[in-house]
Amino acid sequence: MKHSHKLLLYAAALGVLLAVFALYTRPDFLVTLANQVWACF
């Protein structure tokens, strides 16, 4: 694997982590997610 491919992979992983962190800072999203998970049981 080329160096540029590895860098792109790391950048994509960092982007996903930042997106998840941004969602966790929104309480309304957490409530909705918890309700959807609870509805499975």
N, C-alpha and C positions, 0 to 999 in steps of 0.2 A: 504494500500500500504506500502510495506516495505521501510525502510530507503534507502537501496541500489538502489531501483527503482527510488526514488525521485532524488537521486544524479545522476543517469544515465540520467534522463530526463533533469536535469539542465545542465549537460555536453553536451548533444545533442543540447539544445537550444543555449548554448554559442558557440558551433561549427558552427551552422547555422549563427548566428550573425557575427562571425568572417569571415566566408566565404563571406557573403554579403558585409561586410566592405572592404574586400580585392578586391572584384569586383569593388566597387565604387572608388577605388584608380587608376583604369585603365581607362583613358579617352576614349580609343577606344571602350571599352565595353559600356560605357555610350552612345556614339554616335550611336552604333549599336542598343542598346535598345530603344533609342529615335526614331530612324527611324522605328523600328518594331511597336512601339506603334502608331506613327503617320500614318503608313500605314493602321491601323485599321479604321481610319476615312476617 
